[in-house]
Amino acid sequence: MKTESNNYRMLKNDEDADARMLAFFGISGILSVVAVSVLLLAPPADLGVDEGKLAPNFVSQAYDTSWSSFELYDHIDQTWTEGEEGEWVMLLFIDTDCSYCFNAGEEHSDMHSAYASNVKFFTIATELQLPNHDSSKKEIVDYKEKNDNSGCKADRTNCNQRPGDVHNWPYIDDLDRSIADDYDLPGTPFYLLLSPDGIVQWNSQQSSDLDPFGALQYHVGGGA
Amino acid sequence: MNPTLVEYGPLAIFVGFTLAGLAISMGRFTIPQISDYSSMKKRLLGLLIVEMGGLLTSAWTLMIHYQLATGPSNLCAAEGIVQCGSVIGDLNYSTDPILGAPWGLIGMIAFALLGWFTLSMFLDMKSDWSQKYVDYAWWISLPSIPGILWLVFVELVLVEGAPHICPYCTAVHVALIATMYLLYTIRKERDMGNWDTTGPKRSKAELLAEARSKKK
């Protein structure tokens, strides 16, 4: 039985020897060594939205007082360690046409009032693929600023009727649903609380026993 | 370790692979172990070295990509025009638009595939399939032309703060262009009838003749 046809020497004596198989093993070996070295020297980040994972980065336009570019990782500090000073990050996923989000407007205002000193708030305004859920950048601004616009809450309510105050934190445009897709958005409203190093500490769907206020109190401490 | 050495030392090694491969292919550099190789065999050996250099450089860009996904990278500069951070770290352009795979991973797979074709030919230039493999490798390398043009356009125009030049990406592009050039010259030489048919493997007829002569 011939089993040595992959041996280089067999190429001289074995008519069935095939250099392609030998080359395959050679290149596979090199590729394996290189791949293992990459994984050891620079392991890929454990990205995800589950608690304990690093929240995926995203880039978009954000509106605070005007539209400007926004990148999540500009607001986290990878070198932060537990016990150090640092600002936590609360990501609030909403749809300006979602009635649950609309009604939570006051809770969002209250959270911000209580925790703005040590938590950065970012609302990600996405567009659910449902009837009458057609939003726009103007509608996002009007929802945030409580401006006169009859298009909020699935075109049934004026944006200026939204409970709570004007939201004085950035609203991020996700009308193309790219962030929602990256974050496997289960629905809205959806909340993620990140520690200053960007690790998800609370996922509102995963740990639904806590409400947003409870999560902030548990992880960040008593609000102002 | 000196940060500049970490940032640019590997670049010198990777570029060295490409230059060494080209020099061996063109007969400008030789060592005693390969001095009796035919010019075609030297071309194939040089091509293999260029491809392995491309594979290593692609792996380095993949490491930078993974580091930049979680923070700053110490494997390449992050400031200035010549830097990797704004190119490999760009969220929109650092992966291919179809599969979402990092460009470094695609480069590793492409160079490994080209390397397999080349090593197969190098080991057995006598086989019928060997000369056809030059064409297969050539055709497989062709999509790299629009790929390189697109990535250079991204570097110079599309990334944040453009223009930027990513040195390791450029080293991969140079290795790919060198690969294509060598494949082109090997095909041309083959078409001129300069294929080297010596090699370790013998044909059935030769093995039969040898067996018969031993019988006698």
Chai-1 contact restraints between the chains, C-beta under 6 A:
chainA,res_idxA,chainB,res_idxB,connection_type,confidence,min_distance_angstrom,max_distance_angstrom,comment,restraint_id
A,L11,B,P200,contact,1.0,0.0,6.0,A-B,restraint_1
A,L11,B,K201,contact,1.0,0.0,6.0,A-B,restraint_2
A,K12,B,P200,contact,1.0,0.0,6.0,A-B,restraint_3
A,E15,B,K204,contact,1.0,0.0,6.0,A-B,restraint_4
A,E15,B,L207,contact,1.0,0.0,6.0,A-B,restraint_5
A,A19,B,S120,contact,1.0,0.0,6.0,A-B,restraint_6
A,A19,B,L123,contact,1.0,0.0,6.0,A-B,restraint_7
A,A19,B,D124,contact,1.0,0.0,6.0,A-B,restraint_8
A,R20,B,S120,contact,1.0,0.0,6.0,A-B,restraint_9
A,L22,B,L123,contact,1.0,0.0,6.0,A-B,restraint_10
A,A23,B,W116,contact,1.0,0.0,6.0,A-B,restraint_11
A,A23,B,L119,contact,1.0,0.0,6.0,A-B,restraint_12
A,A23,B,S120,contact,1.0,0.0,6.0,A-B,restraint_13
A,A23,B,L123,contact,1.0,0.0,6.0,A-B,restraint_14
A,G26,B,L119,contact,1.0,0.0,6.0,A-B,restraint_15
A,I27,B,A112,contact,1.0,0.0,6.0,A-B,restraint_16
A,I27,B,G115,contact,1.0,0.0,6.0,A-B,restraint_17
A,I27,B,W116,contact,1.0,0.0,6.0,A-B,restraint_18
A,L31,B,A112,contact,1.0,0.0,6.0,A-B,restraint_19
A,V34,B,A59,contact,1.0,0.0,6.0,A-B,restraint_20
A,V38,B,A59,contact,1.0,0.0,6.0,A-B,restraint_21
A,V38,B,L62,contact,1.0,0.0,6.0,A-B,restraint_22
A,V38,B,M63,contact,1.0,0.0,6.0,A-B,restraint_23
A,L41,B,M63,contact,1.0,0.0,6.0,A-B,restraint_24
A,A42,B,M63,contact,1.0,0.0,6.0,A-B,restraint_25
A,A42,B,Y66,contact,1.0,0.0,6.0,A-B,restraint_26
A,A42,B,Q67,contact,1.0,0.0,6.0,A-B,restraint_27
A,P44,B,Y66,contact,1.0,0.0,6.0,A-B,restraint_28
A,A45,B,A69,contact,1.0,0.0,6.0,A-B,restraint_29
A,A45,B,T70,contact,1.0,0.0,6.0,A-B,restraint_30
A,N57,B,L91,contact,1.0,0.0,6.0,A-B,restraint_31
A,V59,B,L91,contact,1.0,0.0,6.0,A-B,restraint_32
A,Q78,B,T70,contact,1.0,0.0,6.0,A-B,restraint_33
A,Q78,B,G71,contact,1.0,0.0,6.0,A-B,restraint_34
